[in-house]
């Protein structure tokens, strides 16, 4: 198995929002050096916006979580 994994925004969102694939994703990336692209934060923020606007999830919770990006 490779020591590094490049995460796209769909994988990050699956972890962040604990979607159905959460357990599989965590198992696949554990004990690896994780990398991503610069746009990942923007793309995950877009997913968060959709979850608030379309599915009524807690806007304040999403905002606070996204502020903790580092």
N, C-alpha and C positions, 0 to 999 in steps of 0.2 A: 504494500500500500504506500502511496506517496505521502511525504511528510507535510505537503502543503495542499491547501484547497482554496480555490477561488470561488467566492460566494457571489451569486447574482442576487438581485433584489427579491426575487420570488423565494429564494431559500431564506434570506434574512427575514422577510415578512412571515414566513412559516414559523420561524423560531420566535420572532417578536410577538406574534399574535397567537401562538400556540395552536396552529391549525392542525388538521387531521394528520398531516405528514410530520408533525413535530418530532415524535419519537424516532422515526427513521432518519430524519435529517440530523438530529443530535448525535445519533449513533454513527452516522457517516462522517461527521466532522470532528468528533471528539479526538483529542490527542494529536491535533494537526495545527500547523501554522495557518491561520486564516487570513486571506487577502480578499479585497474587493475593489471595485472601480470607484472613482470619485463621485459618480452620479448616483451611487447606491442610496445615500441619505435622501436625496431628492425623490428618487423612485419609491422608497419606503414611506416617505412623507405623503406621497400621492396615494398610496394604498391606505394610509391612515385617514386621509381626507375622505376617500370613498367610503370607508367603514363608518365614519361619522355621518356624512351626507346621505348615503344610501341605506345604511343599515341601523342608524340611530345609536351607534356606540358613543360612549362618554367622551365628549370633546376635550374636557379638561384633562382627563386621564391620558389621552393621546398626546396632547400638547406637552404635558409634563414628561412623558416618556421620551418624546423626541428631543427635548431639551437635554436629556442625559446621554447624548450621542457619544461622548468621549469617555 
